[in-house]
Amino acid sequence: MKVKTLGQFIIEKQSDFPYAKGELSRLLRDIGIAAKIVNREVSKAGLVEILGETGETNVQGEKVKKLDVFANEQFIAAFKAGGEVCAIASEENDDIIPIDTEISKNAKYVVAMDPLDGSSNIDVNVSVGTIFSIYRRTSLSGPGTILDFMQRGTEQVAAGYIIYGSSCMLVYTTGKGVNGFTLDPSIGEFCLSHPNMRTPQNGNVYSINEGNYLHFPDGVKKYIKYCQEEDKATNRPFSSRYIGSGVADIHRNLITGGVYIYPTTTKSPKGKLRLLYECNPLAYILEQAGGKASNGAKRIMELDINELHQRTPLFIGSSQMVDKALEFMAKYKTEEV
């Protein structure tokens, strides 16, 4: 069987974007290269002095792990060197990172990213990931501005994630379906392993941190009880599967079917996940694969963005499972989402 690499695939698909002159293709290749470098460090994290925390806290109030910093620096360096990006938004940085270099003066894109999702799992050898979202800039020239990022998820030109697990896999969409590439370490290339990924319309897995059950909205509590009831007609009870790395949980459910829920809680009344660089890109991927993504009442990709690190609840996965969860949210609605 002929192996198709990420680079070959991107070149073949370049005709999907007649208005582009190869910039998006080069940007996607830059992401692939940075992902290989981060994967190399993640895979040897237990062997070198890179584990643990830097002692700093990021804008989200979370302790910064050393690998978070490394991943952030690698992707930023790749985007600056590539010249296709005029600004970057990262979970690890309070403000956007404008890029004002000679090669980026005509850059058409901005990138928003979570450089290392699930970083609390780094020290215990559990899968972590990178999430990225690409938009066409709205500013006319020069380095990018924060207004370039204040676009709804429907305006994304590409989005994807890299999962660093038992194998390293890159999954992305440009609005023409979803394709997955697995890194072959013997040749150092991402190879097409999951063409035209489609998520099942239904599943029997629900993913949620049930340790926060007491703090969930009534609709979520009722949906969890529904998942746990015995009913042969709907193949219940469902299985509870929660890794704690959003990319890993959503990747599994994308392939096998399921729903991932990160709702509001009494401690996080606006939700905890970030709309710009976590929920929007994941929603784009799932929708392109035939799934759904909601904040409990509205489609994720139609939400307005008003601030860089804006938070939102998230219901994402197989369309029928998301719909059922939203039924419970509507029936037991107690507050405005």
N, C-alpha and C positions, 0 to 999 in steps of 0.2 A: 504493500500500500504506500502510495506517495505521501510523504509528510509535507504539510503546508505550514510554513512558519508565520508568525505574527506579521513580520515585515512584508512577506509575499501577499498575505491576505489584505493588508492595508492598501498596498499598491493596487491590487485588483479592484478594491472597492472605491478607489479614488474617484471613479466616474460618477459615483452617487452624489458628488458635490461639485457640480459644474461651475459654481461661483467661486470655489476655492482653487488655489493654485498649488496645492500640495502641503499647505501650512498645517492643516489639521492632521494629515497623515504623519508629518514629521513630529508633531506634538504627541501623537499617540505612541510613536516609536520612542520618543524621549521618556515617556512614562514607563514603557516596557524596560528600558535600560535601567532607570532608577529603581524599578521594582526588583530587578536581578541583584542589584547592589544591596538593597535592604534585605532581601531574602537571604543573601549570603551571611549577613550579620545576625539575622534572626536565628538561622539554623545553627550558628555556633555560639549563640548567646550564653549558653551554660559553660562554655570553655574559656571565655575571655572576661576581662574586667569591664563588662559593659552592662551587666545586670544591675538592678537596683535603681534608686532614685537620685536625682541631681541635688535634691534639697530645695528645689524651687517649686512654685505652684503656678499653674497656667491660669489663663483668664477665666476658665470654668471653675476654678477653685479646687482643681485636682492636682495631686502631687505629680510632678513631671518625672517620668522614667527616662533613663539614659537613652534607651532605644527610641523613645518618642522623639527626642532631640535629634538623634542621628537620622531617623527617617525624614523628619521635617527638613533638615539641612540638605539631604540628598535630593529630595524632590525640588526644593527651591533652587539648588544649584543646577539641576537638569533643565528647569524652565528658563533660568537666566541664560544658560549657555545656548539653549535652542533658539532663542530669539522669536518665538511664536507667541509669547505671552507678554502683556503689558502690565499685569498686576496679578498678585496671588493673595488669596484669603486662606488662612490655615487655622485650625482649631488651636494650635499652639501659640498664635500671635494675637495680641489684643487688637491690632489694626491691620489693614491691608498692607501688602508689601508692593509698592509701585516699582516698576522696572524701567529705568531710564538709561538704556545703553544704546550704542550706535546700531547694533543689530536688531534691537527691539522697537525701533522708532516707528516701524510700519506694522507692528504686531496687531493682529486682529482679535486675539482671544484673551480672556481672563480665566483663571482656574481657581476653584474653591476645593479644599481638600481636608480630610481628616487623615493625617499621615500615618497614624498607627491606632486604629480602632481596637478596643478591647485590651488596652495596655495593662490593665490590672491583672491580666492573665499571663503576662510575659514571663514572670518568674516561676511559673508552674507548668511551663511547656504545653500550653493550650493555644490553639489557633488564634492568630490576630490578623488584622488586615489593614489595607489602605483604601479609602473611598475618595473618588474624585469626580468633579463636575466641571464641564467646559461650557462657557458662554461666549458669544460674539460680543465684543465691547460695544457700548453705546456712546462712549465719549469719542470725539473725532480724531484726536491725535495726542502724541506725547505719552507720558506714563499714565496708567489707568487710575481711575478714581473709585471711591466707594460706590458711586452711583452705577458703575458698571456691574456691580453685584446685586443691585436691588431689582432683580428680574425674577419673575415667577419661574417655577420649574418647567413650565411648558415651553420656555424659551431656550432650554438647554440644547446644545448641538451634539453633545456627547456626554456620557457618564459611564463610570465603571468602578470596579473594585478589584483589588488583588488580595487573595487569601494566602497567608503563609501558614501552611498546615503540613499534613503528611506529604503533600506535594504542594508546589507553589502554582497558583492558578490565577489568570487574569481574565475577568469577565467584563465585556463592555458592549455598549450600544451607541449607534449614531442615529437612532430612529428608524433603522431598517432591520429590526430584529436584534436578538442577543446572541453573541458568540463567546465561547469559552476556550482559553488557551492554557495548556499545562506546560510548565517549564521542564524541558528535558535537560537535566544537568550534564549528560554526557556530551551534548553539543552546545549547551549554553543558549538554547533558543526556546522561546514560547512556541508551541506547536498546537494547531487547531485540533482540539480533542472533543469539544462539545458544540458542533455547528447548530445554528438555529434553535437555541434552547427554548423550550416551552414548559411552563409550569403546569402541573395538573390543576384542573378547575376545582378539585376538592382534595382533601387529605384527611389524615387522622392524627396530626401532631399539632399541639398548641405550645407556643414558646412564650413564656412570661415569667418574671421573677415573683413567684408566689410568696416569697418571704415578705413582700410588701402588701399582701392581700388586704389587711385591715385598713390600709390607706387608699385603696382603689375606689373609683366611682362605683355606684351600685350596678350600673350596666355591665361593667367588667366582672364584678363579683358574680352576677347572675350568669354571665357567659361561661365563666370557669366552671360553675356548678353544672351547667348544661353539658360541657365537655366531659365531665366526670360521671354523668348519669349513664345507666345501662339501657341501650336501645338498639336492638339488632338491625332495624330498618335503616338507621343512619350510621351503623358500624361504630356506635359508641359503647363504652367510654373511649375517648381519644387518649393518646400517649402525651405525657408532658415531657418536653425536651428543651432544656435551657442551658446553653453553654456559658453565656455571659459576655461573649464577643458577638456584637450585632451582625457583623459580616458573616461569621461562621453559622449562626443560627439561620439567617436569611438565605444564605447559600444552600444549606441543607434543605430548607423548605422549598426553595426555588426548584430544586431537582426532584424531590420526593413528594412535594405537596404539604401544605401546612400554613399556619398563620403565626405571625410574630406580633406581639403586642407590647408596647411600652407606653402605658397610659399616664395620665396625670395622677398625682398622689397628693395627699394633704401637705407633704413636704415640698413637692414640686408642682404647684397648681397650674403651671404653664406647660408641664411636660419636661423631659430632661434632654431628649435628643435635639440636635441642631438641624434646623430646616435647610439651610443653605448647602452645607457640605456633607450631611448624613442622609436626611430624609428625602430631599429632592432627587439626588442621584440614584438612591436605592429605589425610589418610586418609579423613576424613568425606566430603569432596568426591568422591574417587575411588570410594569404595564406593557412594555415591549415583549415580554415573555407570556403575556396573556393573564397576568395577575392584576391585583388592585392595591392601592395605597390610600389611606384616609387618615385624618386626624381624629376620627370618631364621629364626624359630622360632614366634613367637606373633603373633597379630593386634595391630596397633599400638593400636587403640582399647580393647583390654582390658588394657593394661598399667597397673599402679598407678603413680601419681605420688607421689613422696616428697619432691621438692624442686623449687623454682621453675624452675631452669635445668637440669633433668635431661636427660641426653643419651641417645640411642639410635641404633642402626643403622636403616636404612630401605630396604625393598624395596617399590616402589610402581609401579602402572601396570596394564596389561592383565592380566586374571586368569590367562590361560594362560601368559603370560611370567613372571609372579610365581611361579606354581606350579612352573614348570620350574626357576627359580632356587632355590626352596626345596628342590626335590628334591636338587639338588647340595649345598646346605647340610646337609641331613640325611645324605646319603651320606658326606660328607667332614667330618663334625662332629669338631672337635678340642677344643672348649671350650664351656662353658655360655654360651648367649646370654642 
